[in-house]
Each structure stands twice: as C-alpha cells, then as structure tokens.
Amino acid sequence: LNIAGTSAVVYKTIGEITLYLYIFNPKDHRASDVRPAAVFFFGGGWNGGTPTQFEHHCRHLASRGMVAMVADYRVKNRQGTSPKECVMDGKSAIRWIRLNANKLGVDPSRIAAGGGSAGGHVAAATGTVEGMEQSGEDIRVSSRPNALLLFNPVYDNSPNGYGHSRVKDVYPQISPMHNIKKGTPPTIVFLGTKDSLIPVATAKEYKKRMEAADCRCDLHLYDGQPHGFFNYTKQKYYLDTINKMDSFLVSLSYLK
C-alpha cells in the first residue's frame, strides 16, 4: 500500500505476515520531538477494510502537530483470522509505538487510539480488554492507549450486541462494554441515531458504565445518520466530527 506523504514501518511480523503502520508526521518534525500521537484502525467487520479509511483524520492531526498513523491489522478475508487476532494486532501497534517513542518523536504517555466500526472495536479493546497480548512481546511495555477516538464503534459483543456469533464464548473477555473499569482512557464517541449495527441504547449504556467507573466518555449523537456517516466523503459530518475530536484532544492537552 502506498499512501502519499507517509512513511511505512513494520510494527509486527507474524509467520509470513508483515503488518505496517503508515505515519503522517507534522511539518518539520524531528525524532527529538515529544509529540502526542494517534493511531487509527479501519472498519470492515473484522473481515476486510483498508488503512486509507482514516487517512484524512491523520492529515488533519498532523497539520495540528500530532504524529498520526493508520495501522494495518489481520482480517478474515486476507489472513483468515478472528476478532481476537484483530485485538492482538491493535495491542501490538500501541506497544510498538510506545516502545519506539523516542525514535518516532512521540510522547509515550499521550498515545490515542481511534477507529471506526470493527476498527473502533479494536481501539476500544486496546483501552479496556485484559490479556489478548501477542506472545513474545515485552508486556512490561503497556499496550493500553491514553485516549480513545471512537467512530460508530462495535463495543458490545454480548448476545445483544454486534458480532456475537464471531466471538461467542470469549465475549466477556473481548467486549469493551464488559471490561470497563477505573483507569479506562478518556473516550469520545460519534454515532448516528439511525445506525443499523450500533443502537443508541448501547452508546448510552457504555457512557453510563464509563461514568460509573469515574471515566470520561463524551458521546455525540447525529440525528438520522447511518453507519459510516463520518467518513471523508460525507464532508459535512466529517468536518463536524473532526472538529469535535480536535476539541476533545485540546481538552486533554494533546493539541493547542
């Protein structure tokens, strides 16, 4: 994959599979900088999808001074994997960024993870789920991000949620909704009220559980909007959601 203006780095090799991060650096960025970072995971039902989905989000954040990245991760159509491997790859990506922070010019204590739909699940799981770490990695280095940027995320995998048939018995371990606890990263969520996959009630319940655990969860509902309403092609909502994402990051002192 070639994304203009990015450098591609390998963050994980597993068997014959090589997984890349595509990095968007701010203008005049140096390795000696200590900037906040964000990494995004594409949507596609854990089956497919492309890292280019969040390219424009990254270009925006890089223009604002963050080191922004999109991650490739294993999916069913390409690598024959299950949602569990998606989560493991998400965790590997966060760990790799933190481990290489001084080479990347990144602040290891200000790493945000973002994503849409199943990629929102991957991001949310890196911030909530215990275990599901890739064996052989240095688990002394945390795979948990410091903030979450979630676009119509799949974050309830229970029988009432999305994708339950794919995760069945492991759902209590892999479902972000069921792993919220004190210390879960501050989270912003964008959801259309006509999303056929993620009900508004799920988002409200997630926010309620976050706040019960003394965690921040900003929920932005978009009246009448379907799944995927925030993508770059839908300029009105793309711009509105990135402005709200930007304000959220300002409130965390990731942006000025």
C-alpha positions in Angstrom: 0.0 0.0 0.0 1.3 3.5 -0.9 -0.2 6.5 1.0 1.2 9.7 -0.3 3.3 11.6 2.2 3.6 8.8 4.8 6.5 6.6 5.8 5.6 2.9 6.2 7.1 1.0 9.1 6.7 -2.7 10.1 5.3 -2.9 13.6 4.7 -6.7 13.6 5.8 -9.8 11.8 3.9 -13.0 12.5 4.8 -16.0 10.4 4.7 -14.9 6.8 2.6 -11.8 7.6 4.1 -8.3 7.8 1.9 -5.6 9.3 2.6 -1.9 8.7 1.9 1.4 10.3 1.7 4.4 7.9 3.0 7.5 9.6 1.9 11.1 8.9 4.4 13.5 10.6 3.8 17.1 11.3 5.8 19.7 9.2 9.5 19.9 10.4 9.0 17.0 12.7 12.2 15.7 14.4 12.9 12.4 16.2 13.9 14.5 19.2 10.4 16.0 19.5 8.0 14.7 22.2 4.6 15.0 20.5 1.3 13.3 21.2 0.4 10.5 18.7 -2.8 8.9 17.4 -3.2 5.6 15.6 -6.4 4.6 13.7 -7.8 1.2 12.9 -10.1 0.8 9.8 -13.6 -0.6 9.8 -14.8 -3.7 7.9 -16.4 -6.1 10.2 -13.1 -7.8 11.1 -13.3 -9.2 7.6 -11.7 -6.6 5.4 -11.2 -2.8 5.0 -8.3 -0.5 4.2 -5.9 1.6 6.3 -6.7 4.5 4.0 -10.1 5.0 5.7 -8.6 7.4 8.3 -6.0 9.0 6.1 -7.7 12.4 6.2 -8.2 12.3 10.0 -4.4 11.7 10.2 -3.6 14.5 7.8 -5.7 16.8 10.0 -4.0 15.8 13.2 -0.5 16.0 11.6 -1.4 19.6 10.5 -2.2 20.3 14.1 1.1 19.0 15.4 0.4 15.3 16.3 2.2 12.3 14.9 -0.7 10.4 13.3 -0.8 6.9 12.0 -3.1 4.3 10.3 -2.4 0.6 11.1 -2.9 -2.4 9.0 -4.1 -5.4 11.0 -5.1 -9.0 10.2 -8.6 -9.6 9.0 -10.6 -12.7 8.0 -10.7 -12.1 4.2 -6.9 -11.7 3.9 -5.4 -13.7 6.7 -8.2 -16.0 7.8 -8.3 -14.6 11.4 -10.9 -14.0 14.1 -11.7 -10.8 16.0 -9.2 -11.9 18.7 -6.3 -11.5 16.3 -7.6 -8.1 15.4 -7.4 -7.1 19.1 -3.9 -8.6 19.5 -2.6 -6.6 16.5 -4.2 -3.4 17.9 -2.4 -4.0 21.2 0.9 -4.8 19.3 0.6 -1.5 17.4 0.2 0.6 20.6 3.1 -1.3 22.3 5.3 -0.8 19.2 4.6 3.0 19.2 5.3 3.3 22.9 8.5 1.1 22.6 9.8 3.3 19.7 8.5 6.6 21.0 12.0 8.2 21.2 12.7 7.3 17.5 9.3 8.5 16.4 9.4 11.8 18.3 6.3 10.7 20.3 5.3 11.2 23.9 4.7 7.6 25.2 2.2 9.0 27.8 0.0 10.7 25.1 -1.0 8.0 22.6 -4.6 8.0 21.4 -6.2 5.0 19.6 -9.0 5.6 17.2 -11.1 3.6 14.7 -14.5 3.1 13.1 -16.9 0.2 13.4 -14.8 -3.0 13.9 -11.7 -0.8 14.0 -13.5 1.1 16.7 -13.8 -2.2 18.5 -10.0 -2.8 18.1 -9.3 0.7 19.5 -11.8 0.3 22.4 -10.5 -3.2 23.2 -6.9 -1.9 23.5 -8.2 0.5 26.1 -10.3 -1.9 28.1 -9.5 -5.6 27.5 -7.0 -7.5 29.7 -4.9 -10.2 28.1 -5.0 -11.0 24.4 -1.4 -9.9 24.1 0.8 -11.3 21.4 3.1 -13.9 22.8 6.8 -13.0 22.6 6.2 -9.3 23.1 7.6 -7.3 26.1 4.4 -7.0 28.1 6.2 -4.7 30.6 5.5 -2.1 27.9 1.8 -1.2 28.1 -0.4 -1.8 25.1 -3.1 0.5 26.5 -3.6 3.9 24.8 -4.1 7.1 26.8 -7.2 8.2 25.0 -9.8 6.8 22.6 -11.4 8.3 19.5 -14.3 6.0 18.5 -16.4 6.4 15.4 -19.6 4.2 15.5 -17.6 1.6 17.4 -18.6 -2.0 17.9 -18.1 -2.1 21.7 -20.7 -4.5 22.9 -20.1 -8.1 21.8 -22.7 -9.7 24.1 -25.7 -11.7 22.7 -27.5 -8.2 22.4 -24.5 -6.6 20.7 -22.8 -6.8 17.3 -20.7 -9.8 16.1 -21.6 -12.1 19.0 -21.6 -15.2 16.8 -18.0 -14.4 15.8 -16.7 -14.3 19.4 -19.3 -16.4 21.3 -17.5 -17.9 24.3 -14.8 -15.2 24.6 -17.3 -12.3 24.5 -16.8 -11.5 28.2 -13.1 -11.1 27.6 -13.2 -9.3 24.2 -16.2 -7.0 24.6 -15.2 -3.4 25.6 -18.6 -2.8 27.3 -17.8 -5.7 29.7 -14.3 -4.6 30.6 -14.8 -1.0 31.7 -13.0 -0.2 34.9 -11.4 2.7 36.7 -8.5 3.9 34.6 -10.2 3.2 31.2 -8.8 6.0 28.9 -10.9 9.2 28.3 -13.1 8.4 25.3 -15.0 10.3 22.6 -17.8 8.5 20.7 -19.6 9.5 17.5 -22.8 7.7 16.5 -25.6 8.2 14.1 -29.1 7.7 15.6 -30.1 5.5 12.6 -27.1 3.2 12.8 -28.4 -0.3 11.9 -25.5 -2.0 13.7 -24.9 0.0 16.8 -28.0 1.1 18.7 -28.1 4.4 20.6 -29.1 2.5 23.7 -25.7 0.7 23.5 -23.8 4.0 23.4 -25.8 5.4 26.3 -25.1 2.3 28.4 -21.4 2.5 27.6 -21.3 6.1 28.7 -23.2 5.2 31.9 -20.8 2.4 32.7 -17.8 4.6 32.0 -19.1 7.4 34.2 -19.9 4.8 37.0 -16.2 3.9 36.9 -15.2 7.6 37.1 -14.1 7.6 33.5 -14.8 10.3 30.9 -17.0 9.4 27.9 -18.2 12.2 25.6 -21.0 10.9 23.4 -22.0 12.8 20.2 -25.2 11.6 18.5 -26.0 12.6 15.0 -29.7 12.7 14.3 -30.9 10.4 11.5 -27.4 9.4 10.4 -26.5 5.8 9.4 -23.4 3.7 10.0 -20.3 5.3 8.4 -21.8 8.8 8.3 -18.4 10.4 9.5 -16.3 9.2 6.5 -14.4 11.8 4.4 -16.8 11.5 1.5 -19.6 12.9 3.8 -17.9 16.3 4.1 -20.5 17.9 6.4 -20.3 15.2 9.1 -16.6 14.5 8.5 -15.8 18.2 9.3 -18.1 18.3 12.3 -16.7 15.1 13.8 -13.1 16.1 13.3 -13.7 19.5 14.9 -15.2 17.7 17.9 -12.4 15.2 18.0 -10.0 18.2 17.8 -11.7 19.9 20.8 -11.6 16.7 22.8 -7.8 16.4 22.2 -7.3 20.1 23.1 -9.1 19.3 26.4 -6.6 16.6 27.1 -3.6 18.9 26.2 -2.7 16.8 23.1 -3.4 19.9 20.9 -3.1 23.6 21.5 
